[in-house]
């Protein structure tokens, strides 16, 4: 919903300068279906629409990937949007009887594991820019936390892809993303509230945290049901 309101206020989604009709349609979908996903009766269609909207924006990154495949920014943008696709798709699939828990568990882990691997590469490639975002007051140094969080992303990706301590990894990854939002983007937003990037990055960071939280909830429910069956 926040992403939809930001899109509506700036007439733009994430600084991509798409046609107005696409921007307004996406804003309306994000706002209304962001609300719909909060209620069980409307959660399934709301999740389906949100997944489709995020998929459209993920696919809009593909031309940039083909135009400059050696520049990782477009790849990173794709997987950031795809993580949101995955989160919404998991909600839809959980409410659909067509998906078994084992299949949904495996697909969710793999897709968000790949996204976490992309986050690792993005931070590693742009390590200097990542370090610059770390608050200067945070000891021991900005570069230390840039490296530490890159390693954390890599460990989370490995855990999800191999199903080794995947639930713990999903929970810790959720917490780390929320901390990113609180320590990095919220202060930047408060210091420069007229900057569209600060708004969109803040909302997107918390949205990605929400997608990983959805996976963590799925994995926790699966493990609980598995223990009960035993």
JOTA-V764433 format. One record per residue. N is the residue number from 1. PSI is psi in whole degrees, -180 to 180 (NA if undefined). OMEGA is omega in whole degrees, 0 to 359 (none if undefined). D_FIRST is the distance of its C-alpha to the first C-alpha in Angstrom with 2 decimals. Layout:
BEGIN
n: <N N>
psi: <PSI PSI>
omega: <OMEGA OMEGA>
d_first: <D_FIRST D_FIRST>
END
This chain:
BEGIN
n: <1 2 3 4 5 6 7 8 9 10 11 12 13 14 15 16 17 18 19 20 21 22 23 24 25 26 27 28 29 30 31 32 33 34 35 36 37 38 39 40 41 42 43 44 45 46 47 48 49 50 51 52 53 54 55 56 57 58 59 60 61 62 63 64 65 66 67 68 69 70 71 72 73 74 75 76 77 78 79 80 81 82 83 84 85 86 87 88 89 90 91 92 93 94 95 96 97 98 99 100 101 102 103 104 105 106 107 108 109 110 111 112 113 114 115 116 117 118 119 120 121 122 123 124 125 126 127 128 129 130 131 132 133 134 135 136 137 138 139 140 141 142 143 144 145 146 147 148 149 150 151 152 153 154 155 156 157 158 159 160 161 162 163 164 165 166 167 168 169 170 171 172 173 174 175 176 177 178 179 180 181 182 183 184 185 186 187 188 189 190 191 192 193 194 195 196 197 198 199 200 201 202 203 204 205 206 207 208 209 210 211 212 213 214 215 216 217 218 219 220 221 222 223 224 225 226 227 228 229 230>
psi: <-41 -43 -38 -44 -39 -42 -42 -41 -38 -1 36 145 113 28 24 -10 57 166 146 -41 -37 -40 -47 -38 -42 -42 -46 -42 -43 -41 -54 -39 -23 -35 -40 -34 -12 -14 136 -38 -31 3 -41 -53 -34 -44 -38 -44 -43 -42 -41 -41 -47 -32 -40 -46 -30 -43 -27 -16 -19 -44 -39 -34 -45 -35 -36 74 -20 -10 117 -12 -44 -38 -45 -43 -40 -50 -26 -46 -36 -29 -35 -36 -47 -44 -47 -38 -36 -43 -46 -47 -36 -30 3 133 -5 -14 128 152 -39 -43 -45 -40 -48 -46 -43 -44 -47 -47 -47 -24 -42 -41 -42 -36 -38 -41 -37 -51 -41 -45 -38 -43 -40 48 -40 -44 -37 -45 -36 -28 -22 132 134 -25 -8 114 157 -29 162 -43 -35 -47 -31 -45 -44 -43 -30 -44 -40 -41 -42 -43 -41 -43 -46 -42 -42 -42 -30 -5 37 110 39 -40 -47 -42 -43 -40 -44 -36 -40 -47 -42 -41 -40 -41 -39 -49 -44 -39 -26 -59 -38 -47 -40 -39 -44 -32 -27 75 -9 -2 118 -39 -42 -41 -50 -39 -36 -51 -41 -39 -46 -32 -42 -40 -40 -39 -42 -35 -39 -44 -44 -41 -42 -47 -38 -41 -40 -44 -40 -45 -36 -41 -38 -38 -32 NA>
omega: <179 178 178 179 178 178 180 183 183 182 184 176 172 178 185 174 177 178 185 183 178 180 181 178 179 179 180 180 181 182 186 181 170 175 183 184 180 185 187 183 183 185 184 177 178 179 179 181 179 178 180 180 180 178 177 181 174 181 177 177 187 177 178 178 179 181 181 186 181 176 191 184 180 175 180 178 180 184 173 178 182 176 178 173 183 180 179 180 177 178 179 184 179 181 180 182 184 184 175 179 181 181 181 177 184 181 179 179 185 183 179 173 177 177 178 176 177 178 178 180 182 179 180 181 181 186 179 178 177 180 181 180 181 178 183 183 185 180 2 179 178 181 178 183 175 179 183 181 175 176 179 176 180 179 178 178 179 180 181 183 181 183 175 183 185 181 178 180 180 179 180 178 175 181 181 179 177 178 174 181 184 185 184 191 179 176 178 178 180 180 181 185 179 182 182 181 180 178 185 180 177 181 182 179 179 178 177 175 178 179 179 177 177 178 179 178 178 181 178 178 180 181 179 179 180 178 181 180 179 none>
d_first: <0.00 3.79 5.41 5.01 6.24 8.60 9.75 10.52 12.27 14.32 14.79 14.52 12.63 13.97 17.21 18.33 19.44 18.95 20.22 18.42 18.24 16.47 13.98 13.23 13.18 10.74 8.34 9.01 8.79 5.42 4.25 7.34 7.81 4.94 6.88 9.99 10.21 10.78 14.01 16.98 18.08 15.04 13.88 16.25 15.40 11.62 12.45 14.96 12.86 10.28 13.54 15.10 12.57 12.73 16.45 16.92 15.69 17.87 20.75 20.48 21.67 24.77 26.84 26.55 27.77 30.73 31.52 31.77 31.79 33.32 30.49 27.99 25.01 24.09 24.66 22.44 19.55 20.14 20.08 16.98 15.09 17.35 16.49 12.91 14.77 17.00 14.61 13.09 16.72 18.11 16.11 17.39 20.84 21.18 20.82 23.32 27.03 27.89 27.04 29.37 28.17 30.39 29.06 25.38 26.27 28.17 25.77 22.78 25.04 26.43 23.30 21.55 25.03 25.39 22.11 23.43 26.70 25.04 23.45 27.04 28.56 26.13 26.89 30.57 30.92 29.20 30.60 31.70 28.33 26.75 29.46 28.85 25.31 26.78 27.60 31.31 32.05 31.14 34.49 36.25 34.86 31.89 33.43 34.02 30.35 29.46 32.07 31.28 27.57 28.64 31.13 28.59 26.34 29.55 30.58 27.26 27.48 31.09 30.44 27.76 29.87 33.07 31.74 33.51 31.80 28.52 26.94 27.92 26.69 23.20 23.03 24.47 22.23 19.13 20.86 21.83 18.40 17.17 20.36 19.70 16.50 18.43 21.69 20.93 17.68 17.15 20.79 20.48 17.51 19.60 22.65 21.27 18.17 19.06 18.68 15.83 16.59 16.21 12.63 11.66 13.94 12.73 9.10 10.77 13.40 11.48 9.63 13.25 14.56 12.45 13.95 17.33 16.99 16.54 19.74 21.46 20.89 22.28 25.24 25.96 26.07 28.28 30.65 30.96 31.85 34.25 36.04 36.38 37.99 40.44>
END
